[in-house]
Amino acid sequence: MLFRSGICAGALLADDAALELCEEAVRIAERSADDFALGHARYALGLALLHRDSSAERERGLTALEQLRDMCLHDHWTLSEVPFIEVYIAWEQGRRGDLDGAIPTMRAGVDALFDAGQFAWCITPTVVFVETLLARGGEDDLQEARTAIERLAAAPVDLPDLNINVLRLRVLLAGARGDEPAYRKLSRQHRAMAI
């Protein structure tokens, strides 16, 4: 769990060594026929691959997450993880150019996580959701991004990555709005917090 959240948060690199560990974990779990272990291994591998530059690797990551979602939907793994998984599947869909198709799925996934009170798991899905809204860049998207950022800021959790991610998203939103004074001010605050 820490490995996957570390990759999504950018605290751990999805480098070759990480991929080797994830792939080995999947092979071991497949041989053991332990669905719990296999689910965790596929989760880590899928997310690591989605954080790579190669489109072939991201395709493999998408496949791993789709397999994991199927496991959840067929009672072989934790159903509560489906919204998180679907946000990341849709994130890749958006990165491939289908922003209009990705955004409703991402919105539903983030809403489901908040509605379920899974506030600690809302951070990185909200980050990729807001980034995707900003990539599409319509005025309604910018407003929805602001609303999503404020909902994340108000989440009743005390986690170090919450505040830095909220501030980073505010920087991105100010840049997307062309608000240069706010962008400069927030960027300075973000740099100071990241040190």
Order of alpha helices (4+ residues) and beta strands (2+ residues): alpha-alpha-alpha-alpha-alpha-alpha-alpha-alpha-alpha-alpha
